[in-house]
Amino acid sequence: MRKLMVSVLGVALALAFLAFSGAPARGTALAAGPTVTATAQPLGIQLEWTDPSPAGVLGYIIRRGEAAGDEARWPLTDFPVQGDSWLDEEIVPGMTYYYVVVPVRKDGALGMDSAEVKATAVSVAADRRLVHFHMDATGAMIRTAAGDKPVALLGKPLVDHGRVMLTVDDIVTLTGADLRQVDGLPVIVLKLPSGQEMTMEVGKNAMAFAKASRTDISAPMLRDGRIYVPVRWVIEAINGELRFNPIDQSVTMVVAR
C-alpha cells in the first residue's frame, strides 16, 4: 500500500510539474519515445502508439496543440492513459490538431516525448449528417455542418444475426428517413429517394419492392412494445453509409440531411 501511495504521489507531482514548468520534464530511463499515429475518425481523432521500452511504465500522458510545436503543458486527461490508444473526442470539425505522447513511469518520472503527429478532424458536408452511437448507450450524436446535437434513444440498440437494430422512431430521428409504421399492422414502409417504396414486416427477413424483393439474414422484430428494424436495410436503401467498429462497439452512419 505504501509503495502504491508513493507511486501515485510521484505521478501527481510529475503532472503538476508539466503544467507549471516552462518545458516538459523527461526521465532518463527510456531511450526513445513512443511511435504514434493520429487518424481522423468520424467523431474524433484516434491516437495509437507503440512503446520501445514499456517496462516500468504506468501509463501515458497526451499533450495537444493547435499549431506545430505548441502543445499545451497540461495533459488532456486527468490521469495517465492505460494501454496503447486513445480517442480525442473534444475536437472541432475541419480543425488540425498536433499531439505528443509521453510515458509516465511508476516512480513518477517522465519518459521521452514521442515525435509530434497531427490530424485534421473530419468535416461534415452541408448536405449530409453524421450519426454516431455505441451499442451499450441510450443516446446518439448527430453531427452536421451547423454543429453537434445529442439525441436520446427510445430503445437501446440491439443486434440480431449480426445486424444492428433500432426502433422505427429512432431511425427516423437519427437519419430523417421517410419511414413509417402502418397503423394496426406489423408492417413498416420506407419511401426511397427514387420515389418507390420498400415494405418490411415483423418476423420476415425480406424487403419487398413494387416488382421485386430482397432477403437478408435478419428481420424486423417486436421488442418491449416497439418495432425494431435492421438499420443497414434503411441506410443502404436511402443511399447512406454505415460502419460498425468492433473495437468500441460503435456505429457510424452518414446520410443526406
C-alpha positions in Angstrom: 0.0 0.0 0.0 2.9 2.4 0.9 4.5 1.7 -2.5 1.3 2.4 -4.3 0.8 5.7 -2.5 4.3 6.7 -3.3 3.8 5.8 -7.0 0.5 7.8 -7.2 2.1 10.8 -5.5 5.0 10.6 -7.9 2.7 10.7 -10.9 0.7 13.6 -9.5 3.9 15.6 -8.9 5.1 14.9 -12.4 1.9 16.0 -14.0 1.9 19.2 -11.9 5.5 19.9 -13.0 4.4 19.5 -16.6 1.6 22.1 -16.1 3.7 24.8 -14.5 7.2 24.4 -15.8 8.4 26.1 -18.9 9.4 22.8 -20.6 8.2 19.2 -20.2 10.2 17.1 -17.8 11.8 13.9 -19.2 13.2 10.9 -17.5 16.4 9.3 -18.5 15.4 5.6 -18.2 13.6 5.5 -21.6 16.0 5.9 -24.5 13.3 6.7 -27.1 9.8 7.9 -27.1 6.7 6.1 -28.4 5.9 5.8 -32.1 2.5 7.5 -32.6 -0.1 7.7 -35.3 -3.1 10.0 -35.4 -6.1 9.2 -37.6 -9.2 11.3 -38.1 -12.4 9.3 -37.2 -16.0 10.5 -37.7 -16.3 11.9 -34.2 -12.7 12.3 -33.0 -9.0 11.7 -33.7 -7.7 8.3 -32.8 -4.2 8.1 -31.4 -2.3 4.8 -31.3 1.2 4.2 -30.2 3.9 1.6 -29.7 6.5 2.0 -26.9 10.0 0.6 -27.4 10.6 0.5 -23.7 7.3 -0.3 -21.9 8.8 -1.9 -18.8 8.1 0.1 -15.7 5.6 2.4 -17.5 2.4 3.3 -15.5 0.6 5.0 -18.4 0.9 7.8 -21.0 0.0 11.5 -20.9 -1.2 13.2 -24.1 -0.5 16.8 -24.9 -2.3 18.6 -27.7 -1.8 21.9 -29.6 -3.4 23.8 -32.4 -0.1 24.7 -34.1 3.1 22.7 -34.7 5.3 22.6 -31.6 2.7 24.4 -29.5 1.3 21.5 -27.4 -0.3 22.6 -24.1 1.7 21.9 -21.0 -1.3 20.3 -19.2 -2.2 16.8 -20.4 -5.6 16.1 -22.0 -6.6 13.5 -19.3 -6.5 13.8 -15.5 -4.7 10.5 -15.2 -2.2 8.6 -17.4 -3.9 6.7 -20.2 -3.6 2.9 -19.9 -3.0 0.8 -23.0 -1.7 1.9 -26.4 -4.6 4.0 -27.8 -6.9 6.9 -27.0 -9.7 8.8 -28.8 -9.8 12.6 -28.6 -13.4 13.5 -28.9 -13.2 17.1 -27.9 -12.5 18.4 -31.4 -13.8 20.9 -33.9 -14.6 19.6 -37.4 -12.1 20.7 -40.0 -9.5 21.8 -37.5 -6.0 20.4 -37.4 -4.5 19.2 -34.1 -1.0 18.3 -33.1 -0.1 15.7 -30.4 2.8 14.3 -28.5 2.6 11.2 -26.2 4.8 10.9 -23.1 5.3 7.8 -21.0 4.9 8.1 -17.2 7.0 5.6 -15.1 5.7 4.0 -11.9 8.1 6.2 -9.9 6.6 9.3 -11.4 9.4 10.1 -13.8 8.5 11.1 -17.4 10.0 9.3 -20.4 10.9 10.8 -23.7 8.2 12.6 -25.8 7.1 10.9 -29.0 7.6 12.7 -32.2 4.8 15.2 -33.0 1.9 13.9 -35.1 -1.1 15.7 -36.5 -4.5 15.0 -37.9 -7.4 17.1 -39.3 -10.8 16.5 -37.8 -13.4 15.2 -40.2 -15.7 17.9 -41.6 -19.4 17.2 -42.5 -20.7 18.4 -45.8 -23.6 20.9 -45.7 -26.0 18.4 -47.3 -25.0 15.5 -45.0 -25.5 14.4 -41.4 -23.2 12.1 -39.5 -24.7 9.9 -36.8 -22.7 8.1 -34.1 -23.8 5.8 -31.2 -22.5 3.0 -29.1 -24.3 -0.3 -28.7 -24.5 0.0 -24.9 -25.6 3.6 -24.9 -29.1 5.1 -24.6 -28.2 8.2 -26.7 -26.6 9.2 -30.0 -24.9 12.2 -31.5 -26.0 13.8 -34.8 -23.3 16.0 -36.4 -24.0 18.4 -39.2 -22.1 21.4 -40.7 -24.0 23.5 -38.2 -22.7 21.6 -35.1 -23.5 18.6 -32.8 -26.8 17.6 -31.4 -27.2 14.9 -28.7 -30.3 12.7 -29.1 -31.9 10.3 -26.6 -32.9 6.9 -28.0 -36.3 5.5 -27.3 -34.9 2.0 -27.3 -31.4 0.6 -26.7 -29.7 -0.7 -29.8 -29.9 -4.4 -30.4 -28.1 -7.0 -32.5 -29.8 -9.8 -34.4 -27.8 -12.2 -36.6 -25.1 -9.6 -36.8 -27.4 -6.8 -37.8 -27.7 -3.6 -35.7 -31.3 -2.9 -34.8 -33.0 0.4 -33.9 -36.7 1.3 -33.3 -38.6 2.8 -36.2 -38.9 6.1 -34.3 -35.2 6.2 -33.5 -34.2 5.6 -37.1 -36.5 8.4 -38.3 -35.0 10.8 -35.7 -31.4 9.9 -36.5 -31.5 9.7 -40.3 -34.5 11.7 -41.3 -35.7 8.7 -43.4 -39.3 8.7 -44.6 -40.1 5.6 -42.6 -43.5 4.9 -41.1 -45.3 2.1 -39.3 -48.7 1.1 -40.7 -51.3 1.6 -38.0 -52.6 -1.6 -36.6 -50.2 -3.8 -38.6 -46.7 -5.1 -38.0 -45.7 -3.5 -41.3 -43.2 -0.7 -41.9 -42.9 1.3 -45.2 -39.8 3.2 -46.3 -40.0 5.7 -49.1 -36.8 5.6 -51.2 -35.0 8.6 -52.8 -36.2 7.3 -56.1 -39.9 7.7 -55.0 -40.7 4.0 -54.8 -41.5 2.3 -51.5 -39.9 -0.6 -49.6 -42.1 -2.7 -47.3 -40.9 -4.6 -44.3 -42.8 -6.9 -41.9 -42.1 -8.1 -38.4 -40.6 -11.6 -38.5 -39.9 -11.7 -42.2 -36.3 -11.3 -43.4 -37.3 -9.8 -46.7 -37.6 -6.3 -48.2 -40.4 -6.0 -50.7 -40.5 -3.5 -53.6 -43.1 -2.9 -56.2 -41.8 -5.6 -58.6 -39.0 -7.3 -56.6 -37.8 -8.4 -53.2 -34.6 -9.0 -51.3 -33.9 -11.3 -48.4 -31.4 -10.9 -45.6 -30.2 -12.7 -42.5 -32.2 -10.7 -40.1 -35.8 -9.4 -39.8 -37.8 -6.6 -38.1 -38.8 -7.7 -34.6 -41.1 -6.6 -31.9 -39.4 -5.9 -28.5 -40.7 -4.2 -25.4 -43.7 -2.9 -27.4 -41.7 -1.3 -30.1 -40.8 -2.5 -33.6 -37.1 -2.7 -34.3 -35.7 -2.6 -37.9 -32.3 -3.6 -39.2 -30.5 -0.3 -39.6 -28.5 -1.3 -42.6 -31.7 -2.1 -44.6 -32.7 1.6 -44.2 -29.3 3.2 -44.6 -28.4 1.3 -47.8 -31.9 2.0 -49.3 -31.6 5.8 -48.8 -28.0 5.8 -50.3 -26.2 6.3 -47.0 -23.2 4.7 -45.4 -22.9 2.6 -42.3 -19.8 1.5 -40.5 -19.5 -0.7 -37.4 -16.4 -0.6 -35.2 -16.0 -3.9 -33.3 -13.3 -2.5 -31.1 -15.5 0.0 -29.2 -18.9 -1.4 -30.4 -19.9 1.8 -32.1 -21.9 2.6 -35.2 -21.4 5.5 -37.6 -23.8 6.5 -40.3 -23.6 9.2 -42.9 -26.9 10.2 -44.7 -28.4 13.1 -46.5 -29.8 15.8 -44.3 
